[in-house]
Amino acid sequence: MADRHLKYDHWKLLYQEVLVEHRPQELRRKIQSAEAAIYQRLQAMAHNASDQSERQVIADAVFTLRILQRGKLFPEEIYREQMDAPPCGVELSERRSVGRTAIVVDDNAAIRQAISQAFLADGFGVCATAESGADAIDLVERLKPDVIILDLAMPAIDGLQTAPHLRKVAPDTPIILFTLYDYEVPMEQAAAIGLNLVQSKTDNIFSVVSKARERIEKQAAPSLKSTAS
């Protein structure tokens, strides 16, 4: 037990150092150290399924590290990706996702805000958020979104339990499970409960926006074809 708490505190302390660091070179080094400690901890937890609360804390930490890394170490690149177009002279009307609506479901406020900003930067007209599966179901019924981003580990009702309910109220809307534990959810299982895609939180934050746009366009393609005929 003491060894477990020592390992937990080790990565947690390194992570906290990242949050207060402002010098780019030191920030880069501290992010690398924190990530290494986190993955060592995850390997130590691999055969213990009782550490879900710590796994969620780790998932949130990894996601925050990605945001800090992209935002503070590569600000120009992140700007270009947010616009999803040449960086100069791009108007909102030129972005691919203008007028669309996304819903982000995650119990972590910082993650909800970060993903929402990424969708709005891509041109989505609305990006609503929910902190629980129950809230998400009500929100989807009211807003009829073009895409839903769904966290896996949430209190009360997790993403896997929420997905079938969302599929009932939004039968044609793409639903993307956004989780640190993508390797634990085979696509066959995901599809069976109504999920269209499983995306890792360790990926670039804007990759989920790109995948969402692809799914929306793929969903719209059959109706466009039938209209043309």
Secondary structure, DSSP 8 states (H G I E B T S, - for coil): -HHHHHHHHHHHHHHHHHHT---HHHHHHHHHHHHHHHHHHHHHTTT-TT-HHHHHHHHHHHHHHHHHIIIII-HHHHHHHHHTS-SSS--GGGSTTTT-EEEEE-S-HHHHHHHHHHHHHTT-SEEEEESSHHHHHHHHHHH--SEEEEES--SSS-HHHHHHHHHHH-TTS-EEEEETTGGGS-HHHHHHTT-SEEEETTS-HHHHHHHHHHHHHHHHHHHHHHHH-
